Amino acid sequence: MLHPVLAVLVAPLLPGVINRTKAYFAGRQGPPLLQAYCDLAKLFRKGATYSRTTTWIFRAGPIVNFACLLAALAVLPLGRVAAPLPFAGDWILLAYLLGLGRFCTVIAALDTGSSFEGMGASREVQFAAFAEPALLVGLAALARRAQELSLTPMYAGLSGAEWAQAMPMLAMVATGFFVLYLAENCRIPVDDPNTHLELTMIHEAMVLDHGSVDFGFVQWGAALKLWVLGALLVGLFPSAPADRPLANLAVGLGWMLALAVATGVAESSMARIRLLRVPQLLVGAGVLCALGLLLGFR
């Protein structure tokens, strides 16, 4: 249970690291690293107000999405730190849990009856149609390489020697996962979490009507999704020996913080691409993962 507990506690730190990195490149001081914790504490102390046009679906959306991410942590390892509940085929369950969380967020946005939130939900579903197959193909490539059907042994076998032997395949899968990490978390170049332009918003458009505790679960869930998708990427890189779980946990945390810094650097060095180009970017990530799968059959 070391990994899920660490993820729940440390995930809100990742947006702070990203924002401080972006502030450094912009020549600003930026918000405190622990700003997300202060925001969550403030939101969970507020009372909720709901529109009469919404139903229980609107209230359940953020909570179900948060629960799906917690369930994903139960089958997700952090490098060589084993998952609490590994089993054959858990990588397929992981993809379905992420899809279920997205579905609940989308129907909660549609439940408001707002055409603006419907626009964001439509874009979210459109891009997910390209991102989810790429994720499944990338995980299938890792399963083929490891000859395993569970995430824990799939990632436990990755080492420096494995990278030396299968560098082209792992590099393609890692590149594809990084693109999916940015896209699924609505980061630049796909989306900007700090934007307020109605015609370009995707994720932020779906959660405009959420407030207080509900918005707290939305923010905490977004941080957990950063961690979950980041763990799929950083687990590809070498870690400590398998018989040292605490050292592996520390290395995994270091990789996650490094990924947050890399995300801030990427967002500071590039602009958003046009919405019409986003499917092409996601298809490119899928092609990289598919090539990695083909190399695994060699």
N, C-alpha and C positions, 0 to 999 in steps of 0.2 A: 504493500500500500504506500510505499515511499513516493513513487512517482505521482499518483493521483493527488495525494495530500500536498505535495510540492507545487503541482500545477494549479490547484485551486487557490493556494496562498500567494503564489508568485506571479501568476498570469497577469494581474492588473499592473505589474511593474513594466511589462513589455511596451504598452503604449507610451509610458513615460520615457523609456529609453529612446524610442523612435522619435518622439517630439523633441527631446533634448538634442538628439543628433541633428535633426532638421534645423533647430534653432542655432546650433553651432555653425552650420554652413551658411545660415542667413545672417550671421553676425548679431544674434539676439541672445538674451539670457535664457529665455524659454521658461515653461512652467516647471515646478518641482518634479522630481522623479516620482514622488509618492502622490501626485495630484489625483490619480485615478482612485486611490484608496479614500481620499477626502471626499471626492465626488460620490462614491458609493455610500459612504457613511451619511452624507447629506441626503441622498435620494431615499435611503431606507428609513429615514426618520420622517419623511413627508407622507401626508395623506393622499389618497388617490381620488381622482375625479374622472368619471366616465360619461361619454355621450349616450343619450338614450337610443341612438341608432345602432349602437354596438351590442353584441351578444357575448356569451361566455367564451366564444372563440377568440375574441380580441384579448381577453384577460389571460387565456390559457396559452397563447402563442409564445410569449417570452419565457414562461416557466417550462413549457415542454421543450423548447429549444435548449434551454439551460440543462434540463434533465438529459437530453440526448447527448450533449457534450460530456456530461459526467459519466454516462454509460460508455461513451467512446473511450474515455480514460481508463476504463476497466479492462479493455482489451488491447490498449496501445502501450507498447514498451517505449522506454527512452534510451535508445541505443541498446546496450546490453543489460539494462535494468529491466527485468521481466515484468510483464503485465500481471495484474492480480488474477485475471480470469482468462488465460490463453486457451484456445481450442482450435481445431482444424476448421478453416474457413472464417476465422474471426475478421480477416481483412475485408471480406464481403460485408459482414455485419457493420464494420466501421463505415464503409461507404454508404450503406443504407441509413445509418444513424445520422450522418451528416445531411443526407437527403431529406430525412424526416424532419430534422430541425429547420431546414430551409423551407419545407412545405408548410410547417406550422407558422413560420414568420410571414410567408406569403399570404396565407388565408387570413391571418390576423390583420394584415394590411387591407385586404379586400373587404373584410368585415366592416370597416369604417364607412364604406360607400363613397370614399373620396376618389375622384378621378386622378388626382395627383399621386396618391399612394398606389392606385392601380397601375399607373405608368411605371413606377419603380418596381412593383411586383412583376410586371410583364418583362422588364429588362432583366430582372434577377433570374427568372425562369429561362429566358432565352439563353443567357450566358451559361447557366447551369447545364443546359443540354449539351454544351461543348466541353465543359470542365469535368463533369462526372465520368464520361467514358475515358478521358485522359487519365484520371486518377485510377480507375480500375485497371487500365492497361499497364500503368506504371507499377502498380502493386503486383499484377500478374507477372511482370518481368522479374521482379524480385523473388516471387514465389518459384518461378522457373529456375532462376539461378541457384537458389538455396535448396531446391527440391523439397520444399516444405509448404504447408498450407496454413501455417499460423504465423502471426506477425513476430512473436517473440523469438522463435528460432530463425526466422528470416533475417532479422536484424542482428541476432547474436553472432551469426557467422561472418558478419562484415568486419574486416580488419585491414591493416595495411597491406598484408599479403594478398588479400582478396582484391583490393584496389589495383595492385600491381598486375594481377592476372586478368582482371576484367574492367580496366579503366574506361574504355570507350562506352561500354554498356552503362556502367554506373554514372559516368559523367552525363550521358544523355538523360537518364532517369532523374538525376539530381537537377539538371537544368529545367526539365519539364515540371518537376515538383516546385521549383522556385517560382516559375510563372504561375502555377496554380495557387501557390501560397499568396501571391500578390492579388490574384484575381478573386479568389474565394474570400479574402479578407477585405475586399473593396479598397485596395491601396492603389496608388499611382503605379503604373500608367493606366489602369483600368478605371478606377474611381478615386475620388479624393474625399476622405472622411471629414474634412474641414470645409467642404464647399457649401455654398448657400445659393447656388445657381439652379433654379428649378429644372431647367432643360437638361442638366447633366447629372443630376443626382440619381443614384441607384439604391444603395442600402439605406442611406439616410432618409430617402423619401418614404420608405416603408415604416419607419418608426417615429414619424413626426408627431403622431397623436398619443404616443406612450409617454407617461410621466410617472414621477415618484417611484414606488417600488418596482413597477413594471419596467420603467426605463433603467432602473438599477440592474435588473436581470438582463436587459438588453446589452448594457455596457459590459457587465461581467461576462456574459456569454460571448461577446465579441472578443474580449481578452482571452477567454478560454479557447476560442477557435483559432486565434493566433498561435496559441501553445500547441493545440492538437495538430494542425497542419505543419507547424514548425517542427514538431517532433518527428513527423514522417520524413522531413528533409534532413535534419541534423543527425538522425539516427543512421544515415548512410555513411557518415564519416567516422574514422577510427576513434576508439574510446579506450578506457582502461581495461586490464584483464578481466575476464568474466567472473572470477572468484572474488572480486572487490566491488560489491554493490555500492558502497558509499562513494568510492572514488569515481565509479561510473556515473553516479547521480551528480556529483560535482562537475564532471566533464560535460555531462549533458546540459546542466544549467549554464555552464560557460558558453557552450555552442548556441544555446537559445538566446543569450544576451548578445553574442556576436551576430546572430541572425537579425536581431532587432536593430543593431547598429547598421548592418548592411542594408536593411530595409530603409532606414533613415537616409543613408547615403544615396540609394537608388532613387528615392523620392525627391532628393535635393538636386539630382543631376539630370533629371528627365522631366518632360511634361506629359500631361495626359494625352492619350491618343484619341482619335475620333471614335465615337461609339460604333460606327460601321466597321472599324478596324479591329474591334475587340474579338469578334468571332475568329478572325484570321489569326490573331495572337494565340487564342486557345486551341485552335486547330494545329498550330505549330507546336504547341506543348504536347498535344496528343500524338503528333507525328514523331516527336523525339522519344516519347515513351514507347510507341510502337516499334521504332527502330531498335530501342533497347531490348524489347521482347524478342525481336527477330535475332538479335545477336546472342540472346540466351539460348537459342536452339542450335547454335553452332557446335 
